[in-house]
Amino acid sequence: MICSMDGSLESIGMSGELLNSENVLSYSSPTNLTKEVIDRIFPAIMTNKVEFKHICIFGEPGSGKTVLLNALADEAKRRYGSDLNLIPVYKIQDGIWYIDNRRVQFMIVDDAIGSANSRQPQKQAKDIGEFYRLRHIFEEKAKTDYGIVIIIWAAQRFKSLDNVFRNGTVLIFKTGATDPEDAKLIEKYIGSEYYDKLCEIWDRIGNGDDEAKGESIAFIPSAKRKGLFISQMTKYHLRFIGTEQNESTEPEDDFNFSVEATLEQYKKRPNWKEAAKVFELWREGKIQEDIAEKLNLPQSCISERIKRMRGELNRISGERYENWKANRLKTIGYDVDHQGGNGEPDIIITDKASGQHKVVSCKALYLDRKLTLPIEEIAPELRRAKELHSIVILSVYDLKAKSEIAEQLIDPDHPPKNLTITPEA
Protein backbone atom coordinates (compact mmCIF):
# COMPACT_ATOMS: atom_id res chain seq x y z
CA MET A 1 0.00 0.00 0.00
CA ILE A 2 0.95 3.62 -0.35
CA CYS A 3 -0.17 6.68 1.57
CA SER A 4 -1.99 9.28 -0.50
CA MET A 5 -1.68 13.02 0.03
CA ASP A 6 -4.55 13.04 2.48
CA GLY A 7 -2.91 10.30 4.51
CA SER A 8 -5.10 7.42 3.35
CA LEU A 9 -3.55 4.08 2.36
CA GLU A 10 -4.10 2.72 -1.11
CA SER A 11 -3.41 -0.86 -2.13
CA ILE A 12 -0.50 -1.76 -4.41
CA GLY A 13 -1.34 -5.44 -4.32
CA MET A 14 0.91 -6.49 -1.45
CA SER A 15 0.07 -7.83 1.97
CA GLY A 16 1.77 -9.12 5.07
CA GLU A 17 1.75 -8.25 8.73
CA LEU A 18 4.47 -5.84 9.68
CA LEU A 19 4.97 -5.64 13.42
CA ASN A 20 4.88 -9.20 14.68
CA SER A 21 6.54 -9.85 18.01
CA GLU A 22 6.41 -13.60 17.37
CA ASN A 23 8.75 -13.26 14.39
CA VAL A 24 11.36 -10.99 15.96
CA LEU A 25 14.97 -11.89 16.59
CA SER A 26 15.55 -13.42 20.00
CA TYR A 27 18.06 -12.05 22.45
CA SER A 28 19.21 -13.74 25.64
CA SER A 29 19.77 -10.60 27.64
CA PRO A 30 17.80 -7.48 26.58
CA THR A 31 14.08 -7.35 27.34
CA ASN A 32 11.87 -7.36 24.25
CA LEU A 33 9.35 -4.52 24.62
CA THR A 34 7.89 -4.70 21.10
CA LYS A 35 4.35 -5.74 22.02
CA GLU A 36 4.12 -3.44 25.05
CA VAL A 37 5.38 -0.45 23.06
CA ILE A 38 2.91 -1.06 20.23
CA ASP A 39 0.01 -1.45 22.67
CA ARG A 40 0.95 1.81 24.39
CA ILE A 41 1.26 3.74 21.12
CA PHE A 42 -1.96 2.34 19.67
CA PRO A 43 -4.51 1.78 22.48
CA ALA A 44 -8.10 0.71 22.03
CA ILE A 45 -10.53 3.56 21.36
CA MET A 46 -12.23 4.55 24.61
CA THR A 47 -15.67 6.20 24.57
CA ASN A 48 -15.21 8.52 27.54
CA LYS A 49 -12.07 10.55 26.77
CA VAL A 50 -9.64 11.85 24.16
CA GLU A 51 -6.31 10.11 24.68
CA PHE A 52 -3.07 11.81 23.63
CA LYS A 53 -0.03 9.71 22.73
CA HIS A 54 3.33 11.25 21.88
CA ILE A 55 6.31 9.27 20.60
CA CYS A 56 9.80 10.61 19.98
CA ILE A 57 12.06 8.71 17.58
CA PHE A 58 15.76 9.58 17.35
CA GLY A 59 18.30 8.29 14.88
CA GLU A 60 21.25 9.50 12.85
CA PRO A 61 20.77 9.73 9.05
CA GLY A 62 20.45 6.32 7.40
CA SER A 63 19.40 4.58 10.62
CA GLY A 64 16.05 3.29 9.34
CA LYS A 65 13.71 5.91 10.80
CA THR A 66 11.66 5.90 7.59
CA VAL A 67 11.40 2.09 7.69
CA LEU A 68 10.07 2.36 11.25
CA LEU A 69 7.60 5.13 10.37
CA ASN A 70 6.22 3.01 7.52
CA ALA A 71 5.91 0.08 9.92
CA LEU A 72 3.98 2.13 12.47
CA ALA A 73 1.66 3.46 9.75
CA ASP A 74 1.00 -0.14 8.70
CA GLU A 75 0.20 -1.17 12.27
CA ALA A 76 -2.11 1.80 12.81
CA LYS A 77 -4.05 0.99 9.65
CA ARG A 78 -4.37 -2.65 10.69
CA ARG A 79 -5.65 -1.72 14.16
CA TYR A 80 -7.97 1.17 13.39
CA GLY A 81 -9.08 0.69 9.78
CA SER A 82 -11.53 3.36 8.60
CA ASP A 83 -11.36 5.14 11.99
CA LEU A 84 -7.80 6.23 11.17
CA ASN A 85 -6.73 9.58 9.73
CA LEU A 86 -3.05 9.23 8.85
CA ILE A 87 -1.25 12.59 8.52
CA PRO A 88 2.43 12.33 7.42
CA VAL A 89 4.02 15.81 7.29
CA TYR A 90 7.35 17.59 7.47
CA LYS A 91 5.97 20.44 9.60
CA ILE A 92 3.41 20.22 12.38
CA GLN A 93 1.77 23.43 11.07
CA ASP A 94 0.95 21.65 7.80
CA GLY A 95 -0.55 18.72 9.66
CA ILE A 96 -2.91 20.86 11.75
CA TRP A 97 -5.06 21.57 8.69
CA TYR A 98 -5.55 17.88 7.92
CA ILE A 99 -7.11 16.93 11.27
CA ASP A 100 -10.67 15.72 10.69
CA ASN A 101 -13.49 13.98 12.55
CA ARG A 102 -12.25 10.39 12.38
CA ARG A 103 -11.76 8.80 15.78
CA VAL A 104 -7.99 8.34 15.50
CA GLN A 105 -5.72 11.14 14.34
CA PHE A 106 -2.18 9.85 13.69
CA MET A 107 0.29 12.59 12.76
CA ILE A 108 3.85 11.67 11.79
CA VAL A 109 6.25 14.63 11.72
CA ASP A 110 9.48 13.78 9.91
CA ASP A 111 11.33 16.75 11.31
CA ALA A 112 14.92 15.82 10.56
CA ILE A 113 15.67 19.32 9.26
CA GLY A 114 12.74 21.29 10.64
CA SER A 115 12.33 24.11 13.13
CA ALA A 116 11.73 21.88 16.16
CA ASN A 117 15.29 20.59 15.67
CA SER A 118 16.70 24.10 15.65
CA ARG A 119 19.36 24.90 18.20
CA GLN A 120 17.69 28.30 18.61
CA PRO A 121 14.91 27.71 21.19
CA GLN A 122 12.73 30.59 19.94
CA LYS A 123 12.30 28.77 16.62
CA GLN A 124 10.61 25.90 18.45
CA ALA A 125 8.04 28.11 20.19
CA LYS A 126 5.49 27.98 17.40
CA ASP A 127 5.78 24.19 17.05
CA ILE A 128 5.33 23.81 20.81
CA GLY A 129 2.17 25.92 20.68
CA GLU A 130 0.73 23.82 17.85
CA PHE A 131 1.74 20.63 19.65
CA TYR A 132 -0.23 21.61 22.75
CA ARG A 133 -3.26 22.54 20.60
CA LEU A 134 -3.56 19.19 18.79
CA ARG A 135 -6.02 17.51 21.13
CA HIS A 136 -8.21 20.63 21.36
CA ILE A 137 -8.24 21.11 17.60
CA PHE A 138 -9.40 17.52 17.19
CA GLU A 139 -12.17 18.01 19.76
CA GLU A 140 -13.31 21.17 17.97
CA LYS A 141 -13.21 19.73 14.45
CA ALA A 142 -14.70 16.35 15.34
CA LYS A 143 -17.19 17.85 17.81
CA THR A 144 -16.52 14.90 20.11
CA ASP A 145 -15.14 14.18 23.55
CA TYR A 146 -13.56 10.82 22.77
CA GLY A 147 -10.93 9.44 20.42
CA ILE A 148 -7.16 9.18 20.14
CA VAL A 149 -4.58 11.72 18.99
CA ILE A 150 -1.16 10.20 18.26
CA ILE A 151 1.87 12.21 17.19
CA ILE A 152 5.31 10.88 16.31
CA TRP A 153 8.28 13.22 16.16
CA ALA A 154 11.21 11.78 14.21
CA ALA A 155 14.48 13.65 14.77
CA GLN A 156 18.17 13.34 14.01
CA ARG A 157 19.26 15.57 16.90
CA PHE A 158 18.17 14.92 20.46
CA LYS A 159 19.51 17.36 23.03
CA SER A 160 18.55 20.37 20.92
CA LEU A 161 14.90 19.26 20.92
CA ASP A 162 12.80 21.04 23.51
CA ASN A 163 11.81 18.91 26.51
CA VAL A 164 8.22 19.08 25.24
CA PHE A 165 9.15 16.85 22.31
CA ARG A 166 11.40 14.53 24.34
CA ASN A 167 8.85 13.87 27.10
CA GLY A 168 6.91 11.22 25.23
CA THR A 169 4.72 8.23 25.99
CA VAL A 170 7.52 6.19 24.40
CA LEU A 171 11.01 7.15 23.24
CA ILE A 172 12.61 5.03 20.52
CA PHE A 173 16.32 5.28 19.79
CA LYS A 174 17.56 3.96 16.45
CA THR A 175 21.26 4.76 16.97
CA GLY A 176 23.67 6.32 19.38
CA ALA A 177 24.81 9.86 18.66
CA THR A 178 27.93 11.40 17.14
CA ASP A 179 27.45 14.58 19.14
CA PRO A 180 28.88 14.01 22.65
CA GLU A 181 26.10 16.00 24.32
CA ASP A 182 23.43 14.00 22.50
CA ALA A 183 25.20 10.75 23.40
CA LYS A 184 25.45 11.71 27.07
CA LEU A 185 21.75 12.59 27.27
CA ILE A 186 20.59 9.40 25.50
CA GLU A 187 22.70 7.30 27.87
CA LYS A 188 21.08 9.14 30.77
CA TYR A 189 17.67 8.03 29.50
CA ILE A 190 18.44 4.36 28.80
CA GLY A 191 21.52 3.58 30.89
CA SER A 192 25.01 2.50 29.87
CA GLU A 193 24.14 -1.17 29.19
CA TYR A 194 21.40 -0.33 26.71
CA TYR A 195 23.43 2.50 25.20
CA ASP A 196 26.17 -0.03 24.46
CA LYS A 197 23.56 -2.28 22.81
CA LEU A 198 22.32 0.72 20.81
CA CYS A 199 25.85 1.38 19.58
CA GLU A 200 26.14 -2.28 18.52
CA ILE A 201 22.99 -1.86 16.41
CA TRP A 202 24.39 1.40 15.01
CA ASP A 203 27.68 -0.30 14.07
CA ARG A 204 25.84 -3.11 12.29
CA ILE A 205 23.85 -0.56 10.30
CA GLY A 206 27.11 1.17 9.36
CA ASN A 207 28.48 -2.15 8.13
CA GLY A 208 25.55 -2.63 5.76
CA ASP A 209 23.38 -4.93 7.87
CA ASP A 210 19.88 -3.89 6.75
CA GLU A 211 18.25 -6.19 9.30
CA ALA A 212 19.75 -4.01 12.02
CA LYS A 213 17.61 -1.10 10.77
CA GLY A 214 14.62 -2.93 12.22
CA GLU A 215 16.13 -2.94 15.73
CA SER A 216 15.86 -0.11 18.23
CA ILE A 217 16.02 0.57 21.94
CA ALA A 218 12.74 1.74 23.46
CA PHE A 219 12.22 3.58 26.74
CA ILE A 220 8.85 3.84 28.50
CA PRO A 221 9.24 6.75 30.98
CA SER A 222 6.09 6.10 33.03
CA ALA A 223 7.13 2.48 33.69
CA LYS A 224 10.86 3.21 33.84
CA ARG A 225 11.40 0.30 31.45
CA LYS A 226 13.74 -0.02 28.52
CA GLY A 227 14.39 -2.80 26.07
CA LEU A 228 14.44 -3.91 22.46
CA PHE A 229 11.87 -2.79 19.93
CA ILE A 230 11.73 -4.71 16.65
CA SER A 231 10.03 -3.70 13.40
CA GLN A 232 10.04 -5.54 10.08
CA MET A 233 9.95 -4.33 6.50
CA THR A 234 6.52 -3.14 5.44
CA LYS A 235 4.72 -3.03 2.12
CA TYR A 236 3.51 0.51 2.88
CA HIS A 237 5.20 3.67 1.75
CA LEU A 238 4.37 7.00 3.35
CA ARG A 239 3.97 10.04 1.11
CA PHE A 240 4.52 13.16 3.15
CA ILE A 241 2.33 16.24 2.84
CA GLY A 242 4.17 19.49 2.21
CA THR A 243 7.78 20.16 1.29
CA GLU A 244 10.99 19.65 3.19
CA GLN A 245 12.47 23.05 3.94
CA ASN A 246 16.11 23.28 4.92
CA GLU A 247 16.81 26.14 7.31
CA SER A 248 19.43 27.50 4.91
CA THR A 249 17.11 27.47 1.90
CA GLU A 250 16.05 30.94 0.77
CA PRO A 251 12.36 31.49 0.07
CA GLU A 252 11.10 31.80 -3.47
CA ASP A 253 10.81 35.35 -4.86
CA ASP A 254 7.03 35.02 -5.16
CA PHE A 255 4.64 33.30 -2.79
CA ASN A 256 2.92 30.31 -4.35
CA PHE A 257 -0.23 28.58 -3.21
CA SER A 258 -2.31 26.41 -5.50
CA VAL A 259 -6.02 26.71 -4.81
CA GLU A 260 -6.66 24.14 -7.53
CA ALA A 261 -4.34 21.50 -6.02
CA THR A 262 -5.75 22.12 -2.55
CA LEU A 263 -9.32 21.64 -3.76
CA GLU A 264 -8.29 18.36 -5.41
CA GLN A 265 -6.90 17.16 -2.07
CA TYR A 266 -10.02 18.22 -0.18
CA LYS A 267 -12.29 16.45 -2.65
CA LYS A 268 -10.74 13.19 -1.39
CA ARG A 269 -11.65 13.92 2.22
CA PRO A 270 -15.11 12.71 3.28
CA ASN A 271 -15.98 15.70 5.44
CA TRP A 272 -14.73 18.26 2.91
CA LYS A 273 -15.40 16.84 -0.56
CA GLU A 274 -18.85 18.43 -0.92
CA ALA A 275 -17.63 21.91 0.00
CA ALA A 276 -14.60 21.54 -2.29
CA LYS A 277 -16.77 20.55 -5.27
CA VAL A 278 -19.17 23.44 -4.64
CA PHE A 279 -16.32 25.94 -4.36
CA GLU A 280 -14.67 24.61 -7.53
CA LEU A 281 -17.85 25.12 -9.56
CA TRP A 282 -18.38 28.55 -8.02
CA ARG A 283 -14.83 29.56 -9.03
CA GLU A 284 -15.67 28.51 -12.59
CA GLY A 285 -18.48 31.09 -12.60
CA LYS A 286 -21.44 28.78 -12.08
CA ILE A 287 -24.43 30.34 -10.32
CA GLN A 288 -25.69 28.77 -7.11
CA GLU A 289 -28.82 27.37 -8.72
CA ASP A 290 -26.78 25.49 -11.33
CA ILE A 291 -24.32 24.23 -8.69
CA ALA A 292 -27.15 22.85 -6.59
CA GLU A 293 -28.65 21.08 -9.60
CA LYS A 294 -25.35 19.64 -10.79
CA LEU A 295 -24.39 18.26 -7.36
CA ASN A 296 -27.93 17.33 -6.35
CA LEU A 297 -27.83 19.58 -3.28
CA PRO A 298 -30.39 21.94 -1.75
CA GLN A 299 -29.78 25.44 -3.10
CA SER A 300 -30.05 26.78 0.46
CA CYS A 301 -26.77 25.09 1.46
CA ILE A 302 -24.58 26.32 -1.42
CA SER A 303 -23.67 29.66 0.12
CA GLU A 304 -22.63 27.99 3.39
CA ARG A 305 -20.41 25.48 1.53
CA ILE A 306 -18.68 28.30 -0.36
CA LYS A 307 -18.11 30.22 2.86
CA ARG A 308 -16.73 27.14 4.64
CA MET A 309 -14.27 26.26 1.88
CA ARG A 310 -13.17 29.87 1.46
CA GLY A 311 -12.44 30.05 5.19
CA GLU A 312 -10.41 26.85 5.07
CA LEU A 313 -8.37 28.08 2.10
CA ASN A 314 -7.70 31.35 3.93
CA ARG A 315 -6.50 29.50 7.02
CA ILE A 316 -4.23 27.05 5.22
CA SER A 317 -2.64 29.63 2.95
CA GLY A 318 -2.48 32.31 5.65
CA GLU A 319 0.06 30.51 7.79
CA ARG A 320 2.19 29.57 4.79
CA TYR A 321 2.10 33.15 3.55
CA GLU A 322 3.15 34.39 6.98
CA ASN A 323 6.12 31.97 7.02
CA TRP A 324 7.10 32.98 3.49
CA LYS A 325 6.84 36.69 4.37
CA ALA A 326 9.03 36.29 7.45
CA ASN A 327 11.70 34.51 5.40
CA ARG A 328 11.47 37.07 2.61
CA LEU A 329 11.92 40.00 5.02
CA LYS A 330 14.91 38.24 6.57
CA THR A 331 16.43 37.67 3.13
CA ILE A 332 16.24 41.35 2.22
CA GLY A 333 18.10 42.35 5.37
CA TYR A 334 15.72 42.88 8.32
CA ASP A 335 16.07 41.34 11.74
CA VAL A 336 12.87 39.31 11.99
CA ASP A 337 10.97 38.20 15.07
CA HIS A 338 8.37 35.76 13.73
CA GLN A 339 5.78 35.11 16.42
CA GLY A 340 2.27 34.55 15.07
CA GLY A 341 0.79 32.68 18.04
CA ASN A 342 -2.64 33.32 19.50
CA GLY A 343 -2.74 36.86 20.84
CA GLU A 344 0.70 37.68 19.42
CA PRO A 345 1.61 39.82 16.39
CA ASP A 346 2.55 37.93 13.24
CA ILE A 347 5.96 39.49 12.56
CA ILE A 348 8.11 42.25 14.06
CA ILE A 349 10.94 43.55 11.87
CA THR A 350 13.86 45.76 12.83
CA ASP A 351 15.98 47.81 10.43
CA LYS A 352 19.56 46.83 11.24
CA ALA A 353 20.95 50.27 10.46
CA SER A 354 18.43 52.54 12.20
CA GLY A 355 17.01 50.17 14.80
CA GLN A 356 13.49 51.20 13.72
CA HIS A 357 10.73 48.64 14.28
CA LYS A 358 7.70 47.78 12.19
CA VAL A 359 4.93 45.31 12.98
CA VAL A 360 3.56 43.20 10.13
CA SER A 361 0.16 41.52 9.94
CA CYS A 362 -0.11 38.86 7.21
CA LYS A 363 -3.30 37.59 5.60
CA ALA A 364 -4.01 35.41 2.60
CA LEU A 365 -7.57 35.83 1.37
CA TYR A 366 -9.66 34.64 -1.55
CA LEU A 367 -10.96 38.01 -2.79
CA ASP A 368 -13.77 38.16 -5.31
CA ARG A 369 -14.92 41.58 -4.12
CA LYS A 370 -14.03 44.33 -1.65
CA LEU A 371 -13.82 42.92 1.86
CA THR A 372 -14.39 44.72 5.16
CA LEU A 373 -12.87 43.26 8.35
CA PRO A 374 -13.19 44.54 11.93
CA ILE A 375 -10.07 46.30 13.21
CA GLU A 376 -9.92 43.67 15.97
CA GLU A 377 -8.46 41.33 13.33
CA ILE A 378 -5.10 43.03 13.88
CA ALA A 379 -5.45 43.85 17.60
CA PRO A 380 -2.18 42.09 18.63
CA GLU A 381 -0.25 44.00 15.97
CA LEU A 382 -1.79 47.35 17.00
CA ARG A 383 -0.99 46.74 20.65
CA ARG A 384 2.64 45.83 19.98
CA ALA A 385 3.15 48.67 17.50
CA LYS A 386 1.91 51.13 20.11
CA GLU A 387 4.43 49.78 22.61
CA LEU A 388 7.24 50.09 20.05
CA HIS A 389 6.09 53.51 18.78
CA SER A 390 5.96 52.04 15.29
CA ILE A 391 3.41 51.42 12.55
CA VAL A 392 1.50 48.35 11.43
CA ILE A 393 1.97 47.06 7.90
CA LEU A 394 -0.98 45.04 6.63
CA SER A 395 0.33 42.61 4.01
CA VAL A 396 -2.31 40.71 2.01
CA TYR A 397 -2.01 37.98 -0.60
CA ASP A 398 -4.98 37.56 -2.94
CA LEU A 399 -5.51 33.86 -3.59
CA LYS A 400 -7.77 34.48 -6.57
CA ALA A 401 -5.41 36.87 -8.34
CA LYS A 402 -2.34 34.92 -7.14
CA SER A 403 -0.54 38.11 -6.16
CA GLU A 404 0.10 40.44 -3.26
CA ILE A 405 -1.96 43.62 -3.11
CA ALA A 406 -0.69 47.03 -2.04
CA GLU A 407 0.35 47.09 1.61
CA GLN A 408 -1.57 49.31 4.01
CA LEU A 409 0.19 51.38 6.69
CA ILE A 410 -1.85 51.78 9.86
CA ASP A 411 -1.19 54.21 12.71
CA PRO A 412 -1.85 52.33 15.99
CA ASP A 413 -2.75 55.60 17.73
CA HIS A 414 -5.45 56.44 15.19
CA PRO A 415 -6.63 53.15 13.64
CA PRO A 416 -9.71 52.99 11.40
CA LYS A 417 -12.85 51.27 12.68
CA ASN A 418 -12.60 48.65 9.95
CA LEU A 419 -10.06 47.31 7.49
CA THR A 420 -11.04 47.65 3.85
CA ILE A 421 -9.27 45.24 1.52
CA THR A 422 -9.83 45.75 -2.17
CA PRO A 423 -8.61 43.31 -4.83
CA GLU A 424 -6.47 44.94 -7.46
CA ALA A 425 -7.94 45.25 -10.93
WOKA-V176035 format. One record per run of one state. SS is the DSSP state (h for helix, s for strand, l for the rest). FROM is the first residue (numbers start at 1). TO is the last residue. Records with the same first field share a line. If there is no record, write none. Layout:
SS->FROM-TO, FROM-TO
This chain:
l->1-1, 4-8, 11-20, 24-31, 33-33, 42-49, 59-64, 90-91, 97-103, 111-114, 118-120, 143-146, 156-162, 167-169, 174-179, 207-209, 221-224, 231-236, 238-240, 242-258, 267-272, 284-287, 296-298, 332-334, 339-346, 351-356, 366-370, 389-390, 399-402, 405-407, 412-417, 422-425
s->2-3, 9-10, 32-32, 50-58, 84-89, 104-110, 147-155, 170-173, 215-220, 225-230, 237-237, 241-241, 335-338, 347-350, 357-365, 371-374, 391-398, 403-404, 408-411, 418-421
h->21-23, 34-41, 65-83, 92-96, 115-117, 121-142, 163-166, 180-206, 210-214, 259-266, 273-283, 288-295, 299-331, 375-388
